[in-house]
Amino acid sequence: MMNREFASQQQNSRQADAALGVLCWQEAGCPRGLQQLEMLVGNSTNADSYNCPVLFRRVPGANMQSVVLKPDPRIVQAMIGVAQELIDCGATAITTSCGFNAIFQQELAAALNVPVFTSSLLQIPFIRSILGADKGIAVITASGSSLTSRHFESVGVHSMQGLEVIGLEDNEQWNKIIFSPEEEIDIDLFRRDLVRLACRVAEPGRIGAFLLECTDLPPFANEIRQATGLPVFDFISMSNHAFQATSWSAPVVAMRDGSVSPRATTNDPAACRT
């Protein structure tokens, strides 16, 4: 889980003037399928997904059970402690590697002295504002049954009007992650079925945009855009936008050859000691 990215970060680590701090799940018990998805550019735990420096830290006790299936309020204190470590290392904003942390948004934001954005669900009011009143938003989530009104209310969404929540419960490859965590998934099949799902949802014409709640889905956002012709918002679009507002560093710009300016990334606590 994040081994390749973390190793690369340690080899090139240096303290960043400003960075985005990412709270990640504990390593123990991570399903094999999630480990595969985390290797993809666009995933929340891949440093190459971001247009900014990133600092990763694992939160002890944070996992699918305590965050997604049965949100455990006791995990909040652990998240606050790890977030403060990231702030001490130069993080000017804090985010999380799972959109279901939306349920803890208010507690984390109140406890920390930097901006906190836990979930791509925070983008819903913005998306609503730029769409026509007759267009809805399709929210694709890891678990439709686990995403409750509390998650939406915690990020300031008090009406479900125009929101269509689409879970991945019928995706065969995704179900391996839940029910056969030691098995690998076929990423090409997962991608194909995800795009087909998006096309079915978009076909009636009620939807004006997609929002990907799950932070494992942004690697496939562009294919959904191409297949449906609709805007797709996700965790990465939120993170890059929000970080730019909190950073005093020069913006990262794309070069003519398609490369970007260097970014400092680290998960090594020693790298941010003075």
LUMPA-169616 format. One record per residue (C-alpha): x, y, z. Coordinates in pm, whole numbers. Layout:
N
<node <X Y Z>> ...
END
This chain:
274
<node <0 0 0>> <node <172 314 -125>> <node <511 136 -99>> <node <640 255 -438>> <node <532 613 -381>> <node <663 621 -24>> <node <1001 481 -126>> <node <1034 739 -402>> <node <941 1017 -163>> <node <1202 910 91>> <node <1473 914 -173>> <node <1391 1268 -277>> <node <1250 1411 45>> <node <1309 1766 160>> <node <1101 1993 377>> <node <843 2176 171>> <node <766 2546 214>> <node <402 2451 190>> <node <240 2115 135>> <node <-90 1934 136>> <node <-120 1691 427>> <node <-303 1367 349>> <node <-442 1146 627>> <node <-427 783 513>> <node <-561 452 637>> <node <-344 221 841>> <node <-144 -27 634>> <node <-251 -342 818>> <node <-544 -521 660>> <node <-556 -321 338>> <node <-727 -531 67>> <node <-507 -636 -223>> <node <-740 -469 -473>> <node <-702 -132 -301>> <node <-325 -172 -307>> <node <-347 -218 -685>> <node <-565 90 -729>> <node <-333 298 -513>> <node <-57 249 -770>> <node <-254 443 -1032>> <node <-190 810 -1098>> <node <-503 990 -985>> <node <-544 787 -668>> <node <-540 987 -346>> <node <-239 796 -210>> <node <-18 840 -517>> <node <203 1148 -493>> <node <207 1184 -871>> <node <-167 1259 -864>> <node <-116 1609 -726>> <node <-2 1941 -869>> <node <150 2029 -533>> <node <384 1894 -265>> <node <216 1630 -49>> <node <286 1483 293>> <node <131 1143 372>> <node <71 1000 719>> <node <-115 686 823>> <node <-376 712 1099>> <node <-368 417 1342>> <node <-706 246 1348>> <node <-834 409 1028>> <node <-961 139 792>> <node <-1267 33 596>> <node <-1448 -80 908>> <node <-1389 232 1120>> <node <-1436 487 841>> <node <-1676 340 582>> <node <-1883 55 722>> <node <-1924 170 1083>> <node <-1783 521 1131>> <node <-1612 530 1469>> <node <-1599 876 1631>> <node <-1303 759 1840>> <node <-1087 774 1528>> <node <-1124 1153 1516>> <node <-872 1215 1795>> <node <-615 999 1619>> <node <-677 1191 1297>> <node <-634 1523 1476>> <node <-305 1411 1627>> <node <-163 1293 1295>> <node <-292 1605 1118>> <node <-109 1823 1370>> <node <212 1634 1293>> <node <159 1715 926>> <node <99 2081 1004>> <node <422 2089 1205>> <node <597 1951 896>> <node <468 2228 671>> <node <116 2125 570>> <node <-95 2433 498>> <node <-410 2227 442>> <node <-531 1882 546>> <node <-727 1630 345>> <node <-797 1258 375>> <node <-757 954 153>> <node <-1122 844 182>> <node <-1433 1044 99>> <node <-1630 881 380>> <node <-1431 1096 622>> <node <-1689 1360 529>> <node <-1871 1249 841>> <node <-1581 1389 1048>> <node <-1546 1716 853>> <node <-1680 1952 1117>> <node <-1483 1802 1405>> <node <-1155 1809 1214>> <node <-1206 2160 1080>> <node <-1286 2289 1429>> <node <-980 2127 1585>> <node <-713 2236 1335>> <node <-585 2581 1246>> <node <-552 2515 873>> <node <-823 2449 612>> <node <-955 2092 616>> <node <-1132 1924 326>> <node <-1214 1562 399>> <node <-1420 1463 97>> <node <-1500 1549 -262>> <node <-1862 1583 -144>> <node <-1766 1935 -35>> <node <-1786 2032 -405>> <node <-2161 1970 -430>> <node <-2273 2331 -361>> <node <-2027 2457 -623>> <node <-2139 2203 -883>> <node <-2503 2285 -816>> <node <-2430 2653 -874>> <node <-2278 2600 -1218>> <node <-2545 2363 -1350>> <node <-2892 2448 -1470>> <node <-3168 2393 -1217>> <node <-3301 2098 -1416>> <node <-2970 1908 -1411>> <node <-2876 1665 -1138>> <node <-2547 1537 -1001>> <node <-2458 1168 -1005>> <node <-2249 1084 -700>> <node <-2056 762 -759>> <node <-1954 613 -426>> <node <-1775 306 -299>> <node <-2084 206 -102>> <node <-2426 350 -168>> <node <-2571 185 142>> <node <-2302 334 368>> <node <-2319 691 237>> <node <-2585 848 458>> <node <-2749 1185 507>> <node <-2503 1247 792>> <node <-2214 1246 548>> <node <-2386 1505 328>> <node <-2502 1722 618>> <node <-2151 1726 764>> <node <-2024 1898 448>> <node <-2312 2145 431>> <node <-2544 1958 195>> <node <-2886 1958 363>> <node <-3100 1868 63>> <node <-3068 1559 -154>> <node <-3274 1716 -432>> <node <-3104 1659 -765>> <node <-2850 1416 -621>> <node <-2841 1060 -752>> <node <-2622 835 -537>> <node <-2474 544 -733>> <node <-2294 272 -538>> <node <-2045 18 -669>> <node <-2221 -275 -502>> <node <-2291 -440 -839>> <node <-1934 -407 -965>> <node <-1785 -757 -957>> <node <-1425 -642 -928>> <node <-1505 -392 -653>> <node <-1685 -662 -457>> <node <-1363 -861 -447>> <node <-1215 -579 -240>> <node <-1496 -613 12>> <node <-1557 -986 20>> <node <-1226 -1136 -102>> <node <-968 -887 24>> <node <-670 -1112 -48>> <node <-757 -1147 -418>> <node <-629 -921 -693>> <node <-878 -739 -912>> <node <-878 -700 -1289>> <node <-833 -325 -1325>> <node <-928 -325 -1694>> <node <-1258 -498 -1613>> <node <-1316 -259 -1326>> <node <-1256 38 -1555>> <node <-1486 -99 -1826>> <node <-1772 -168 -1586>> <node <-1732 171 -1416>> <node <-1750 359 -1746>> <node <-2051 154 -1858>> <node <-2224 237 -1531>> <node <-2160 608 -1585>> <node <-2296 588 -1938>> <node <-2616 421 -1818>> <node <-2666 688 -1555>> <node <-2604 970 -1803>> <node <-2822 832 -2082>> <node <-3163 965 -1968>> <node <-3026 1321 -1976>> <node <-3114 1411 -1618>> <node <-2751 1436 -1506>> <node <-2540 1746 -1564>> <node <-2221 1629 -1392>> <node <-2060 1343 -1208>> <node <-1898 1363 -866>> <node <-1670 1077 -766>> <node <-1689 1034 -388>> <node <-1445 746 -384>> <node <-1080 851 -389>> <node <-991 535 -583>> <node <-1192 651 -886>> <node <-1013 967 -1013>> <node <-775 758 -1230>> <node <-1081 681 -1443>> <node <-1236 1029 -1443>> <node <-1113 1126 -1787>> <node <-1255 811 -1945>> <node <-1592 890 -1788>> <node <-1571 1244 -1929>> <node <-1492 1112 -2275>> <node <-1764 847 -2268>> <node <-2043 1067 -2132>> <node <-1944 1416 -2245>> <node <-2016 1544 -1895>> <node <-1799 1720 -1636>> <node <-1648 1490 -1373>> <node <-1543 1629 -1037>> <node <-1337 1426 -795>> <node <-1099 1431 -501>> <node <-801 1543 -708>> <node <-986 1833 -873>> <node <-1085 1949 -523>> <node <-741 1903 -367>> <node <-545 2089 -632>> <node <-793 2377 -629>> <node <-808 2404 -250>> <node <-434 2376 -198>> <node <-364 2659 -440>> <node <-574 2886 -218>> <node <-374 2793 93>> <node <-20 2796 -46>> <node <217 3088 -55>> <node <454 2896 -283>> <node <481 2965 -655>> <node <216 2769 -846>> <node <315 2450 -1022>> <node <298 2504 -1396>> <node <301 2261 -1685>> <node <601 2278 -1916>> <node <585 2268 -2295>> <node <712 1911 -2292>> <node <424 1806 -2066>> <node <630 1783 -1749>> <node <563 1982 -1434>> <node <789 2168 -1197>> <node <944 1959 -914>> <node <736 1881 -608>> <node <855 1792 -261>> <node <683 1489 -114>> <node <762 1289 194>> <node <618 1055 450>> <node <938 1045 654>> <node <892 1223 991>> <node <1267 1285 1008>> <node <1250 1493 691>> <node <1054 1770 862>> <node <1252 1794 1184>> <node <1447 2115 1241>> 
END
